[in-house]
Amino acid sequence: MNSYKVTNPAVIAIYEQMMDQVRALKAEALAFAEKFDAKPCYCNEVSQFRFSGLILTEYHQRADAVLWTYPARCGGTSWPRRSLKKRPAWSQEDFAAKKAELAELQRAYEEAWPVIDKVDRDPLWDAIGTSWGELAFSGISLFFVDGELYLSTRLELKNCTEILGSEYTAAEKRMMEKAA
């Protein structure tokens, strides 16, 4: 693995702008999730960071569970159902009331969906001289500490300063100490 350090103010500004967008996305997603008694679920991909849905609090005990999809195996996210099928235990009046509840839930869900639901990473990858396609096959690890961006990847990056592994490890240690 090659280790790199980025001190270029333009690249640092792009990284900080991206992280500001991620923080704004998380704030919006959290406010959205609270409206539905849920936790936000995020997808962290090489090309983007995005809000991917809601993990409902105690799905099986919810009074409105019938209005939501069953939690997905991967991630546990649920969405309002598209439609309802009449259950044998429901009268026609109950079914009509549930359909009205579902329509209201769908409307509230669509209206409240976060304005910022994804943050594109392409500007950062362009700034350091690579693309998400190359990174998908070679991998990348990055962190920011003391005003500098540190990266580790199998790629040879053009717009970064290659450093020794010991410098990368020391910076990683500083980052961990600051996080603790």
Secondary structure, 3 states (H helix, E strand, C coil): CEEEEECCHHHHHHHHHHHHHHHHHHHHHHHHHHHCCEEEEEEECCCEEEEEEEEECCHHHCCCHHHECCCCCCCCCECECCCCCCCCCCCHHHHHHHHHHHHHHHHHHHHHCCCCCEEECHHHHHHCCCCHHHHHHHCEEEEEECCEEEEEECCCCCCCEEECHHHHHHHHHHHHHHHC
